[in-house]
Amino acid sequence: MKHFFIILCLAAGFTATAQKHELVKRWETDSVFKVPESVLYDPDHQVLYVSNIEGTDPWGKDGLGSIGKMGVDGKVINAEWITGFNAPKGMGLYHHTLFVADMDKVVVVDLHQGRIISTIEVPGAVGLNDISINGSGVIYVSDSKAKKLYRIQNGIAAVHLENLKGPNGVLFHKDVLYVLDAGGLYKVNADKSLTMIVDGMEGGTDGIENIGGDDFIVSTWGGVVYHVNAAEGSKQILLDGRAAKINSADIGYNPATKTLYVPTFWKNTVVAYEVK
């Protein structure tokens, strides 16, 4: 009986550990966005930016794209705040400036003026996707189509990694660069080699956010959202929208309120979840 009790306790402990994270839905916008691909939280202005691809071709250079602006409470300020993009995707912030991955260039937006002020050319780029910026203003941007990761410093772009399988989400966090590539989360080492943290994430790995310590949330375009513990190399499904055909593209995160923002792509909404 004693051994049976111990086994039960161990099983209960394992279950509690495996199920310790969950997403609790808080709100969802109306379908006012136009193929929203990415959401970015701006802590200084307490707003969210949403990249709208618009159109039926996520990689079309059609001039239809825009950036929307909304409150952290879900109230839409302007669904098409800044226009003049092609197929905008990932975004990054540095010194009140917004950097947006847009096909073959990075578009620079002055947030005070609310307008595009310049572009950064990325030679050889064909499908820029996600962006992350370190504390010195160095930009890392993935190219899902060319299967590369670029590094941009002082406005000059250079290939940082190549021969990847299908890179998308990129995150520079506490002096470590992470990249999502074809279902796996990898740490990029100083010598540019990759160390796998976890793989087998189905649906096309898309966005990545750190939620504290070694804990990350990874979204997949197909609709699955995962919790990943980098120290353990473990993953757990938090959300699965595949049956309902609800995508989960490039996520945003507010650490102060532990809120995850998920753009639903073809459903044209943004959904907020509290991370438990």
C-alpha positions as CSV (number, residue, x, y, z in Angstrom):
1,M,0.0,0.0,0.0
2,K,2.9,2.3,0.8
3,H,4.5,1.8,-2.6
4,F,1.1,2.3,-4.3
5,F,0.7,5.6,-2.4
6,I,4.2,6.8,-3.5
7,I,3.4,5.9,-7.1
8,L,0.2,7.9,-6.9
9,C,2.0,10.9,-5.4
10,L,4.7,10.7,-8.1
11,A,2.0,10.5,-10.9
12,A,0.1,13.4,-9.4
13,G,3.3,15.4,-9.2
14,F,4.1,14.7,-12.8
15,T,0.6,15.7,-13.9
16,A,0.8,18.9,-12.0
17,T,4.1,19.8,-13.5
18,A,3.0,18.9,-17.0
19,Q,-0.3,20.9,-16.7
20,K,1.0,23.9,-14.7
21,H,0.5,26.4,-17.5
22,E,-2.8,27.3,-19.2
23,L,-4.3,30.1,-21.3
24,V,-7.5,31.8,-20.1
25,K,-9.3,33.8,-22.8
26,R,-9.9,37.4,-21.7
27,W,-11.2,39.1,-24.9
28,E,-11.3,39.0,-28.7
29,T,-11.7,41.9,-31.1
30,D,-14.2,42.1,-33.8
31,S,-13.1,41.0,-37.3
32,V,-11.8,44.5,-38.1
33,F,-8.2,43.6,-39.0
34,K,-7.1,42.5,-42.5
35,V,-5.2,39.2,-42.3
36,P,-3.3,40.2,-39.0
37,E,0.0,38.4,-38.9
38,S,1.8,39.9,-35.9
39,V,1.0,41.7,-32.7
40,L,3.6,43.7,-30.8
41,Y,3.2,45.2,-27.3
42,D,4.6,48.7,-26.7
43,P,5.2,49.2,-23.0
44,D,6.0,52.9,-23.3
45,H,2.8,53.8,-25.0
46,Q,0.7,51.0,-23.6
47,V,-0.7,50.1,-27.0
48,L,-0.5,47.1,-29.4
49,Y,0.6,47.2,-33.0
50,V,-0.9,44.8,-35.5
51,S,0.5,44.1,-38.9
52,N,-2.1,43.6,-41.6
53,I,-1.1,41.7,-44.7
54,E,-4.5,42.1,-46.4
55,G,-5.3,40.4,-49.7
56,T,-5.3,36.6,-50.5
57,D,-1.5,36.3,-51.0
58,P,0.5,36.5,-47.8
59,W,3.6,37.1,-49.9
60,G,2.2,39.5,-52.4
61,K,3.9,42.8,-53.2
62,D,0.6,44.6,-53.7
63,G,0.9,47.7,-51.5
64,L,-2.2,46.8,-49.5
65,G,-0.5,46.1,-46.2
66,S,-0.8,48.3,-43.1
67,I,-0.1,48.6,-39.3
68,G,-3.1,48.8,-37.0
69,K,-3.1,50.3,-33.5
70,M,-5.2,49.2,-30.5
71,G,-5.3,49.5,-26.7
72,V,-4.1,46.7,-24.4
73,D,-7.8,46.4,-23.3
74,G,-8.8,45.3,-26.8
75,K,-10.3,48.5,-28.0
76,V,-9.3,49.2,-31.6
77,I,-7.8,52.7,-32.1
78,N,-7.2,52.5,-35.8
79,A,-7.3,49.2,-37.7
80,E,-5.2,50.7,-40.5
81,W,-3.2,53.3,-38.7
82,I,-0.2,53.4,-41.1
83,T,-0.5,52.3,-44.7
84,G,2.0,51.9,-47.5
85,F,3.3,48.3,-46.8
86,N,3.2,45.2,-49.0
87,A,2.9,42.2,-46.8
88,P,4.1,43.3,-43.3
89,K,4.8,40.6,-40.8
90,G,7.1,40.7,-37.7
91,M,7.8,44.0,-35.8
92,G,10.4,45.2,-33.4
93,L,10.8,48.3,-31.2
94,Y,13.9,50.4,-30.5
95,H,13.9,54.0,-29.1
96,H,10.3,54.8,-30.0
97,T,10.9,53.5,-33.5
98,L,9.0,50.6,-35.1
99,F,10.8,48.3,-37.5
100,V,8.6,46.1,-39.7
101,A,9.6,43.1,-41.8
102,D,8.1,43.6,-45.3
103,M,9.1,41.1,-47.9
104,D,12.6,42.2,-49.0
105,K,13.2,45.2,-46.8
106,V,12.7,46.5,-43.2
107,V,10.4,49.5,-43.0
108,V,11.1,52.1,-40.4
109,V,8.2,53.9,-38.7
110,D,8.4,57.0,-36.4
111,L,5.8,56.3,-33.8
112,H,5.6,60.0,-32.7
113,Q,4.8,61.1,-36.3
114,G,2.8,57.9,-37.1
115,R,4.4,57.5,-40.5
116,I,7.0,55.6,-42.5
117,I,10.3,57.5,-42.5
118,S,12.7,55.2,-44.2
119,T,13.5,51.6,-45.4
120,I,16.4,49.3,-44.8
121,E,17.3,47.3,-47.9
122,V,18.2,43.6,-47.3
123,P,20.1,42.3,-50.3
124,G,19.0,38.9,-51.4
125,A,15.9,38.9,-49.2
126,V,12.7,37.5,-50.6
127,G,10.5,36.6,-47.6
128,L,11.4,38.5,-44.5
129,N,9.2,37.4,-41.6
130,D,10.1,38.0,-37.9
131,I,12.2,40.6,-36.2
132,S,14.0,40.9,-32.8
133,I,16.2,43.8,-31.7
134,N,18.9,43.7,-29.0
135,G,19.7,46.4,-26.5
136,S,22.2,48.0,-28.8
137,G,19.8,48.3,-31.7
138,V,21.1,45.4,-33.7
139,I,18.2,43.9,-35.7
140,Y,17.8,40.2,-36.4
141,V,15.3,39.3,-39.1
142,S,14.4,35.9,-40.5
143,D,13.8,35.2,-44.2
144,S,11.4,32.2,-44.4
145,K,11.7,31.9,-48.2
146,A,15.4,32.3,-48.5
147,K,15.9,30.2,-45.4
148,K,18.3,32.7,-43.8
149,L,18.6,34.9,-40.8
150,Y,19.9,38.4,-41.3
151,R,21.7,40.8,-39.0
152,I,21.3,44.5,-39.4
153,Q,23.6,47.0,-37.7
154,N,23.8,50.7,-38.5
155,G,21.5,50.2,-41.4
156,I,23.6,47.6,-43.1
157,A,22.2,44.0,-43.5
158,A,24.3,40.9,-43.7
159,V,23.6,37.2,-43.6
160,H,23.9,35.8,-40.1
161,L,22.7,32.3,-40.6
162,E,21.9,30.4,-43.8
163,N,20.9,26.9,-45.0
164,L,18.1,26.8,-42.5
165,K,15.0,24.7,-43.2
166,G,12.2,27.2,-42.6
167,P,13.1,30.0,-40.2
168,N,10.4,32.3,-38.7
169,G,10.2,33.4,-35.1
170,V,13.4,35.1,-33.8
171,L,14.0,36.4,-30.2
172,F,17.0,38.1,-28.6
173,H,16.6,37.6,-24.9
174,K,19.1,38.2,-22.1
175,D,22.1,38.2,-24.5
176,V,20.9,35.0,-26.2
177,L,19.5,34.7,-29.7
178,Y,16.8,32.1,-30.3
179,V,15.3,31.1,-33.7
180,L,12.4,28.9,-34.6
181,D,13.1,26.7,-37.6
182,A,10.8,24.1,-39.1
183,G,9.1,23.0,-35.9
184,G,12.1,23.4,-33.6
185,L,13.3,26.0,-31.1
186,Y,17.1,26.6,-31.3
187,K,19.7,28.6,-29.4
188,V,22.1,30.4,-31.7
189,N,25.6,30.1,-30.2
190,A,28.4,32.6,-30.5
191,D,30.0,30.6,-33.3
192,K,26.7,30.6,-35.2
193,S,26.1,26.9,-34.5
194,L,22.6,25.9,-33.3
195,T,21.7,24.0,-30.2
196,M,18.3,22.4,-30.3
197,I,16.1,23.2,-27.3
198,V,12.9,21.3,-28.4
199,D,11.5,20.1,-31.7
200,G,8.3,18.5,-32.9
201,M,6.1,21.5,-32.7
202,E,3.5,21.0,-35.4
203,G,1.8,23.6,-37.6
204,G,4.7,25.8,-38.8
205,T,6.5,27.5,-35.9
206,D,5.8,31.2,-36.0
207,G,6.1,33.5,-33.0
208,I,8.2,33.2,-29.8
209,E,8.0,35.1,-26.5
210,N,9.7,34.6,-23.2
211,I,7.3,34.7,-20.2
212,G,10.0,34.5,-17.5
213,G,13.1,32.4,-16.7
214,D,13.4,29.5,-19.0
215,D,9.8,29.6,-20.0
216,F,8.7,30.5,-23.5
217,I,5.5,30.5,-25.5
218,V,5.7,29.4,-29.1
219,S,2.9,29.8,-31.6
220,T,2.4,27.9,-34.9
221,W,0.6,29.3,-37.9
222,G,-1.5,26.2,-38.0
223,G,-3.2,27.0,-34.7
224,V,-1.2,25.4,-32.0
225,V,0.3,27.4,-29.1
226,Y,3.0,25.7,-27.0
227,H,4.6,26.3,-23.6
228,V,8.3,25.4,-23.8
229,N,10.7,25.1,-20.9
230,A,14.2,25.5,-22.2
231,A,15.9,24.1,-19.2
232,E,14.0,20.9,-19.4
233,G,13.7,20.7,-23.1
234,S,10.0,20.1,-22.7
235,K,6.9,21.3,-24.5
236,Q,3.2,21.4,-23.7
237,I,0.2,22.3,-25.8
238,L,-1.7,25.3,-24.4
239,L,-4.1,26.0,-27.3
240,D,-5.1,24.0,-30.4
241,G,-7.2,25.8,-33.0
242,R,-6.6,23.3,-35.8
243,A,-10.0,21.7,-35.6
244,A,-11.8,25.0,-35.7
245,K,-9.4,26.3,-38.4
246,I,-8.2,29.2,-36.3
247,N,-4.6,30.2,-36.9
248,S,-2.2,31.6,-34.3
249,A,0.4,33.7,-36.1
250,D,3.1,35.9,-34.6
251,I,2.3,36.5,-30.9
252,G,2.8,39.4,-28.6
253,Y,3.2,39.4,-24.8
254,N,2.7,41.9,-21.9
255,P,4.8,40.7,-19.0
256,A,3.2,43.1,-16.5
257,T,-0.3,41.6,-16.9
258,K,0.9,38.2,-18.2
259,T,-1.2,38.6,-21.3
260,L,-0.6,36.8,-24.6
261,Y,-1.9,38.4,-27.8
262,V,-2.7,36.1,-30.6
263,P,-3.5,37.3,-34.2
264,T,-5.8,34.8,-35.9
265,F,-4.7,35.6,-39.5
266,W,-7.6,34.6,-41.8
267,K,-10.2,35.2,-39.0
268,N,-9.1,38.9,-38.8
269,T,-9.2,39.2,-35.1
270,V,-6.7,39.5,-32.1
271,V,-7.4,37.4,-29.1
272,A,-6.0,38.0,-25.6
273,Y,-5.2,35.3,-23.1
274,E,-4.0,35.5,-19.6
275,V,-1.1,33.1,-19.1
276,K,-1.6,31.0,-15.9
